[in-house]
Amino acid sequence: MELLIRGGRVIDPAGGVDDVLDILVKDGRIARMEKTVDAPGAQMIQAAGLVVCPGLVDMHVHLRDPGLTHKETIPTGRAAAAAGGFSAVACMPNTKPTADSPEVLGYILDAAASPGPHVLPIGALTVGERGEALTDAAALRQAGAVALSDDGMPVQSAAVMRRGLQAAGAAGLPVLSHCEDGELVRNYAVNEGAVSRALGLPGRPAIAEELMVARDAMLAQETGCPVHICHVSTAKSVEIVRRFKALGVPVTCETCPQYFSLTEDEVPRQGTLARVNPPLRTKADVEGILQGLQDGAIDAIATDHAPHAQAEKALPLPEAPSGMVGLETALGVTLTYLYHTGALSLPQIVKKLTAAPAAILRVPYGRLAVGGPAHITLFDAEEAWTVEPERFYSMGRNTPFGGMTLRGKVKYTIVDGQIVYRDEKERL
């Protein structure tokens, strides 16, 4: 069956395309991409007024499966990804059991084998994410891992991290690093600053992140092995990455929508819904994140989608788990706070959500090319909508964006030539 996407604004940063084009999809691949394509009998999407771009790639999600399926399952996480415009998501290994063996990676890939967004497993850097013995990087890559990470449990030992980088480098895998000093942050709930003092709670200081960002950038410089810094949240972290990039060090980083849209002031208003690691920071940090997005110090935008059960988030702030869901709000928040404010152009935003994360993970996604797979997202950059958590496809409802009106909405998500999500307002 053929699918014709007619008259959309096609933005493909990897191919240098920004033009009004037709795209013909046949047998799961892009057959033609031209000014005008005639395809009698093809199923048609009238895309005039819509942006047509590569399927979004989220390089940092938590699908909770295996073992934590009261929070999320691979099917519900994939459904949420489709609704958010993502054709591929890379899932972190902090499951139960930990994704530190080929067997667990095999389970994840088998569970994600049906049509829909592709799941790219990230293997644990250390056994059980305990920060001690290294996993078998080569075996994990053979089993399908696209990267290694102990996200959620930062590697505290520089010696272990150094050996891990060397092993991952030899296996051809990037390392994704959660940068927080464990002794400084413990299980504290909020940023150390005015809000933590007002609440009478110990806080997670910015320096806890910045020390580890500097350490891992230095290790990347010394070993020559790529390091990707997860969920950068402070202005100084951005500056550290910027400086090491200028030296030619193989370091990249991501940030998440909450770090360029919200501050620590959200915590008194929303409580545990605004509890996330690293924590929401200050206005000055938000400005630093914006600058990093603009000048390229920050390469990618990821969600760190972290669903939790409602009963868990109902616990008191110091006891509740950290994290917020993000797959279904990411594009809307990003367009609202970056495009509609004039901070970034649409091609810049699309690149940070497609080509850039795909390049960091070294996976064949994030571009539109004749002959290539038809992973395509269509969105209306102007449409306003209200976030209704109770309507999420994700099992998680833990979002601080509930009730907010966002501007920019996913209309279709196409994976391997199949429409896996269609906005309820759209008719074929």
N, C-alpha and C positions, 0 to 999 in steps of 0.2 A: 504494500500500500504506500502511496505517495502522500506527502504533506507539503503544502505550499504556504510559506509565510510571506505575505504580500505587503510591501510598502512600509516596512518599519525602518527606524533609524538603527542601522547595524553598527554597533561599536565593538570592535575587536582589537584591543591594544596590542596583543601579540602579533597580529598581522598588519597593524597600522591602518585599520579600516575605520572610517567614520563617515557613513554615507547612507542614503536611502536606497535600499536594495530589496530584491526578492530572494528568498532562500528556498530551494527545493530539497526536500529530504526524501530519500528512497532507501529502503532496506537498512534503516538505522544509521545511514551516513548522509553527509551533505553532498548532494549530487551537483547542484549548481548554486551559485551566488552571484547574481547579476542585476543590472538595472531593471530588466523586465524578463520574467520567466513565464512562459505559457505551459501549463500542464493540465490539459483537459482531463477531468475525472479525479483530480487530486483533491483530497480533503484540504480545505483552505482556512487559514487564520488571517483575517484582515487586521494588519498590524499598524495601520496608519496612526500616528500619534503615540506609538509605543516605542520603547527602546528594546532592541533585540541584541542580546549579548551572549557570550559563552555562558554555559551553566556555571553558577557560582560555586566556588570551592571553599569550604570551611576547613581550615587546617587544625582546628582545635575544638573538639566536642567531647562530651561524656555521655555515652549511650547506656552506661550502667549495667550492661548485659555482657557476660553472665553474672549472676549472683545478687544483683541489686535491683531486681525487676519490679520491686514495689515503687521504684522511682521512675524508671523508663525501661523500655524494651527496644531491641533493635528494630522491630516493625514500627513501633510508635515514633521512635527517633527518626527513622527514614521518612515517615509520613510528615513529620514536622519539617524535616529538611526540604522535602518537595514543596510544601506550602511556603517555605521561605525563599524558594528560588534556587536551592542548592542541588547540583547534580552529583556532587561528591563531598563526603565528609570524612575527615580523619579522626578516629576515635582514640582517646587516651586509655592507657592500660590499667588504671586504678579500679579494676573490677574485682570480683571475688569468685574464682581465684584470679590473681593478677595475670594480665596478659604477658607473661614472661616465658612462654613456651610455645612451640609450634602447635601443640594440641589446642590451646586456648585460641590462638589466632585462627586455626582451622574451624573451630566452632563459630567464631564471629563471621568468617567469610561464608560458611555454609548458611548461617541464619540470614545473611544479606544477599542470597543468590537469586531471589526472585526479582522481576522487573521493578525498577525504582532507582533512587539515588544510590550511587556506588559507595560502599563503606571501605575506607582505607585504614587498616589497623596500624596503630603505633605500638611497638613492643616496648616493654620495660627495659630501662638501661641496667638496672640491678635486680637481682632476684628478689621477688616480693616487694620491690620498691623500698627495700630496707637500707639502701645506700652502702652496701657492703660488697658482696660478691657480684661480679659482672655477669650478665646474661650472655648467651652465645649469639653474638650479633649476626654472624654469618648464617646460622640456622634460622634465626628470626626473619632475616631478609628472604631466605629461600622459602619460608612459610608464608610470605606475603607482606611483611612489615615494610612500611614506607619511611619509617623514622624510629628513633628510640627516645624515650623520655621517662623520667620519674615524676611527671607532673602531679601535683598534689602533695608530693613528698620530696621537697628539694634535696638534692645531693649535697650534704653538708661537708663532706671531705673533699678537699681540693685534689688529693692524691687519687681518690676513686674517680672523680670527674675527669681528671687528666687521662687516666687509663681508659675510661669509657669513651672519651673522644677519640683516642688512638684506635681502639677496637672498632668503633663505629666508622671511623674514616677508612679503615682497611676493608670494611664490609660495604663501603659505598653508601652509608646511611647518614643523614644529618641527625644531630642531637637537638631536641627541643627542651630548653631549660626553664624550669620554674624557679625564678630567682628571688628567694627570700631566705634570710638567715634565721634558722629555726629557733635559736636561743633568744633572738630579739623579738620574734613575733608570737611564739608559743601558739596558743589558740585564741589570741585576742581578736575581738570582733570588729574593731573599727580603726580608722587611721588615728595615729597619735597626733593630737592637736586640739583645737578649740572644742570640737564636738566630744572627743573622748573625755576631756576635762569637765565639760558641762554635764556629761552623763556619769562621771565618777568612775570611769572604766579605764583599765590600762589599754594602750593603743599599739598598733603596728606601725613603727616609725618608717618614714620614707628611706632612711639610710639602710634599713634591713634589705630592701630591694636593691638599692644602688650599689652596695658593697658586692653583692653576688653578681650583678650585671658586669661590674668592673672585673671581678675575678674570672668569670667565664669568657669575657672578651679577651682578657690576657691569655687565658689558656688556648683560645682559638688562635691567637697570634703566635704563641709558642709552639703549638702542635701543627698548625696549618690545617686543622680539621674544622669544618663549618659548625658554628653554633647558632642556633636560632633562639632568641629570647622571647619567651611567652608573655602575653598580657602585660606589656609595659604600661606603668601607671603614673610615673613621676617625671617631672620636667628634667631632673638631673639624670635619670636613666636614659632619656632620649639623647641628652647631650653626650653621655658616655658612649653610646652606640655611634653617634655622629662622628665623634673624634676617632674611634677605632676604624670606622669605615673609611675615613679620610686617609688612614695609614695603609689601606688595602687589606685589612684583616677580614677574613671570611665570616662576618657576623651579620645576621639579619634580625629583625624583630617584628612583632605584631602588636597591635593594641586591639581593644574591644570597644563596641559602641558605648558602653557605660562610662568609659574613661574619657570620652570627648563630649559627653552629653550631661553627666551628672557629677555632683560633688558630694563631699561628706555630709553636707547639710540635709541630704535626703534621708539620712539615718534617723534623726529624731522624728521625721514625718512618716516614714514607712517601716521603721523597725527592721525586722529580719529580712524583709524583701530587699533591703538595700545592703545586706551583709554579703560580702563577696571577698575572695582572696585573689590578688591583693585588694585592699580596700579602696573604696571611693576616696579620692584625695581632695585637694583644694582647688580653688579657681585658678590659681597660678599654675598648678599641674595640668589642668585641662587646657590652658593656653599653651603650655609646653608640648602637650600631645598634639594639638592642632598644628603647631609649627612643624613638628616632626612629620606629620602627615603631608604637609605642604612641601617641605624641602626634600623628602625622600628618606629621611633618617628612619622613619617607620615604613616598612615595606608592605605590610599586609594588614587587613582587618579580619579578625576571627571572632567567633562568638564566645568561646569558653562556655558553651551551652551546658548548664549544670542543674538538671532537674532534681528536686527533692520532694518527698511526700509532704502533704499539707500539715500533717501532725508534727513532722520534724521542724518545719518552719514556724510552727505555732509555739515552740519552746521559747523561753526567755532569750533575749539577745545574746548574752554570753554563752549560752548552751546550744543554740540553734546551729545547724551546719551552714557553711558559707556556700554561696553560689546562686546564680539566677539563670533561668532559661533564656535563650536568645535566638534560636533558629528562625522563629516566625516573626520576629520584630527587627532583625538585624538590618535588612535593606531599608525598611521604613525609617528607622532611627538614623541610619547613615545618611540617607538622602535629606532628611529633615534638618539635621545638624551640620552637614557638610556641603551639600549641593544647594539647598535653598537659602543658606546663609552666605553663599558665594565663596566659601573656604576652598572648595575643590570643584573641578569640572566633572562632568559625567565620565569622560574617558579616564580621568585620574581615579575616580571611585571604582569604576569597573575593573581597572587593572589591579587595584588592591584587593578585590574580591574574586579575581579569576586568575590571570596570568601570573601574578606575583606569588601567591601561595602555591600554585602548581609548580612553578620553577624552584621554589625553596624545597619542596618535597620531591622534586625530580619525577613528577608523574605526568602522563600525557593528557592533561586536561587544561581547561582555561583558554581555549582558542577555538575559532571557527575557521575551518579550512576545507576546501573542496576535496572530497575523498576521505576526510576525517570523520570521526564519530559525531553524531548529531546530539550533542549535549547543549541545550539552548534554553536561555531564560528570557522571558518577555515581561517587561514591567512598564507601568505608567508612572512617570516621574512626578506627575502633578496630582494624582488622585489622593484626596484626604480620606482617612479612615480612622476609626477609634479602636484601640487595642482592647479586646475582650478575652481575657485569659481563659474564661470558661469555655471558649470555642477553640482553644488550641488543639492541634492534633497531638502534641506532646502530652504525656501524662503529667508533666510539671506545670504548675500554675504560678510558680514563684518568680514573678517579674515586677520590677518597680515601675514598669511602663504601663501597667494596667490603667485603663480609663484615659490615657493620653491620646490626643489626636496627632497622627503622623501624616506626613505628606510624601507619598511614593509607595506604590503597591504592586506586588507580584501578580501577574495575570496568567501566565502559563509557565510551567516547568516541563521541559522535554528531555528525556534521557534515552539514549540509544534509539532515537527517532520516535519514541512513544511519549504521548502526553501523560505525565504522571501527576500533574496538578493543573487544575483549571479553576480560576476564580469563579465564584458562583454567578457573577454578573456577565460572564462571557459565554457566548453561544457560537458554536461552529457552523 
